[in-house]
């Protein structure tokens, strides 16, 4: 079983009461939970409290080893704030970012967001494989659909094939 994982849903707009929970993060959560990985979600859209305060309160338990987040290019500022806050609280947490923001311009977003790992394309299978290998202390260079830093250079692996049979993955965890 993997160390504790926190998925952070970025705040999409200040104090909006109506928004759509990101389908990609819901699928990521369900895939991790189906593999018995301890996974929590912090949805920054559910409360009017300052984002930094919400993240700080959640991370103060000190129990998370991985933080996952993602979104679209329009969410850059919110994702950046989330990552900077996580790093300021615990620089040892491994940060993994995915979604359209990464898949569309991986090199640029890696350079500006500085995550430990990026997930390109559909992340449901990729994230489970990545966390498993990290937990087992193995190399990740053979995992398709990721990017990581090696000697100050972004290494991007081969793309992962799309999931053609949607019934092969669990229902999204809303």
Secondary structure, DSSP 8 states (H G I E B T S, - for coil): ---EEEEEE---STT-S-----HHHHHHHHHHHHTT--EEEEETTS--S-HHHHHHHHHTT--EEEEEEE--GGGHHHHHHHHHHHHHH-TTSEEEEESHHHHHSHHHHHHHH--SEEE-S--HHHHHHHHHHHHTT---TT-TTEEEEETTEEEE---------GGGS-----
